[in-house]
Amino acid sequence: MKTDSWILIHKSYGKDQVLKQAGVVKGYISPSSGFNIGIAEEDEFYYIAYVAGGKTAYVTDLEGLKKFVGKADDVQEAAVLAAADGYIIDEEFKDMAGNYYEDPSNYYLDLGKLTSTECPYQKKHYTLTVSKSSGTVTDVKDNGAYIELYNKKCTNNPRLLKIEKKEEPKDEPKKKPSRPAKRR
C-alpha cells in the first residue's frame, strides 16, 4: 500500500503508546478497537494510523494489516505477515523479527504459534521459509511443542496461586528453669 506517512500504536487501558513511526500523521483519532497478535489481553490492542493521498485511514484488523504490509520486502515485514497469520514473535527472541537467518533466496524465521486455547495455552515452535522474490511463505517446518503459556485468565496460572501458610503449632511456652537471684 502506498502511504505518505504512518504510525503504529499500542493502546493499553485507554493510553496510546507510539511504537514505530514513518513521517508525520496529524489529526488522527484513536479508535476504540484494533488488532491483537498472539494472546489478546484485556483492554489492549494495536492499530496503525496512516495518511494516503492526503486522507487519514486506519488499520484495525489483521486482514487490514496484511493489506497494509503487502509483499514482504524484508525480514521484519515477513515476521509481521506471519504474526497476522497467528504466529508469535516471542519476547526472548533477540531481534524484532524473532530468531531468523537468511540465504540469497529465502528468510527463515523461528516463530511460535498457539496450538491450544485451553489453560495453560500450548505453543509449538515453527520455522517458516519466506521467499525473498515473492514475499510469501513457501514452507512451514513444525519443530514441536516447546512451552506452556499462562496468562491472567488461566485459573491454574502458578503465578496467581496463593501459597497457603501453615500455622505453626501453638505449644505451651516452655518454662525456663528458675535461677537463684544473684547475691552481691
PyMOL commands that set and color helices and strands:
alter all, ss='L'
color gray80, all
select helices_A, chain A and resi 62-69+75-84
alter helices_A, ss='H'
color red, helices_A
select strands_A, chain A and resi 5-12+15-22+44-52+55-59+87-88+99-102+106-116+121-131+137-149
alter strands_A, ss='S'
color yellow, strands_A
deselect
rebuild
show_as cartoon
